[in-house]
Amino acid sequence: METYRMNFLSHIKSGRLTILVGMICFFMPNILSWIYPEQQYKDSLIVSIVLYVLFVLPAIILHLNYYLVNTGDILKFSRKLNEFTFVHKGQITKFNPNEIDHVVWSVSFNEFENRVGIVPWEGYNHHIIYLTNGKVITITSLLIPGFILPIGKEKIIVKQNFYRLAKIR
């Protein structure tokens, strides 16, 4: 049985671009003032803050959103039984792929096309699984990076968008 939960590695996989751009924004004023000592330190600090607000802050908001959606959740998959067990806030939902009505996959344009991401939040995506019994399950990339469901493509609705917040249930 495969068991998935949020861990340090899943945070790093989803947030690697956020970490990289954040480090660049943090160290850029020091590096620029070291390379160009005659320039004003204040100018590079302003550029660094603007880059941080435009690129890193939205990615941190998205990361926190995904963390709140799947904090404490566990997804187990038994290949032998072909059954999922999802634990969310103490409630257990068991289902097999045949019980999935449809899935809405919210993903960036570049990630859907398997291209390199441009902005730090490109590594984040989520699946909203609608079961035939009416239950709705949200799986974010923090819970399972690179999640692929064993269902037919006709059941998957792809929503490509720039910024993907998941609904907290």
N, C-alpha and C positions, 0 to 999 in steps of 0.2 A: 504494500500500500504506500503510495506517495503522499507525503504530508507537506503542505505549504503554509507558511505564516510569515509575517513581516520579520525580517532580521536585518542585521547590519549590512550584509551583502546586497540585499534587495534595495536598501536605501542608496547604497553606492552605485549600483547599476542604473537606477532611474535618475539619480542626481549627479552623475559624473560631469556632465557639461556645466551644471550649476556650480559645482565645486571649482572646476577649472576657471570659469569666467569670474567667479567670486575672488579666487586667488589672484587673477590678473588685475582685477579692479583694486584689490588691497595693496599689491606690490607695485603697481604701475607708477604711482607718484614717486616712490623711492628710487625706482630704476631710472625713470626719466630725469630726476634731479641728479642722479649719479652720472648719467651719460651726458647731460647738458647742464653743467653746474651754473652756467650764466643765466639760465632761464628761471623764471619765477616758479617756485614750488607750488604756489597757490593755483596756478593755471592747471598743472597736472592733477592736482587734488580735485578741482572742479570737474575736469573730464572724467576722472575716476568715479566720482559720486554720480554723475549723469549716467555713465555706463551701468553702474550698479543698480540705479533706480529703473532704468529701461530694460535690463536683461536679467539681473539676478533676483530682484525683488518679486517679479511675477512668477518666476520658477519656484521661489520659496513658498509663495502663497499656494501654488498648485501642489507642491509637495505636502504642505500641511493639510490641505484639503483631502488628499488621498490618504494621508495618515489617519485623519479623523474618520474617514469612511470605513477603513478596514482595520482599525486598531483592535487588537485582541482576536481578530477573526482567524479561523483555521479552515483550510480546504483540504480534504482528503480524497484521493482518487484510487479506487481499486480496479486495476486492469482485469483481474480475474473475474470480478463480479460485474465489471463495467458500470460502476456506481460511484457517484460523488456524494460526499458528506460535507456540508457547509455548516460551520458553527459561527453564529453571529449573535453577540450579546446574550450568550447562554442558550439560544434557541438552535436546535439541530434540524437541518433540512436535508433529507436524503432524496436523491433523484438520479435517474440514469439519462443518458443523452437522448433517448426517445421521448422523455418527458419535457424536453425543451421546446417551447413553442417558437421562439425566435430570440436572437441576440442582437443588441445594438452595440457595435464596436466603435467607440469614439477615439480617433487616432489622427495624428498630424498628416499633412499631405506628404511630407518627405518620408516619414516612417512607413506609411502605407505603400509607397513606391520603392521601399528598401534603399532609399538614398541617405546620404549623410545629413544629419541635422544641422541647422543653421543657428537656431536659438536654443538656449539651455533647457527649455521645457519640451523639446521635441521627444525626449525619451519617455514621456509620460503618456499613458493611454489607459482606457478602462473598458470593461465589458459590462453591459447590463443584460442579465439573463432573465428572460421571462419564461416561467414554467407554465405548463398547461393547467396546473391547479391554481393559478393566479398569483403565486408568490413571485417576488422580484429579488434578484441577487445581484449585487455590484461587486465586481472583481477588478481591483486596480493593479497597475504595474508594480506597486509597492508590495502587494501580496504575492503576485506571481509575475516576474518580468518575462516577457515573451510568451504570454499565455495563448495556447492554441486549443480550441475545443474540438473534440472528436465528433463533429457533426457536419452535415452537408453545407456547402456554400450558399445554397438557396435559403437557409434559415438565418444567415448573417446579414444584417443591414449595416453598412459601413457609413459612418458619419465622419467625413474628413473636415477638420476645422483647425483654426489657428491656436486656440486656447481652450482646453478641455477640463472644466471643473466637473466633478462628480457630485451627485446629489447624496447628501448624508441621510441615511434611513435609520 
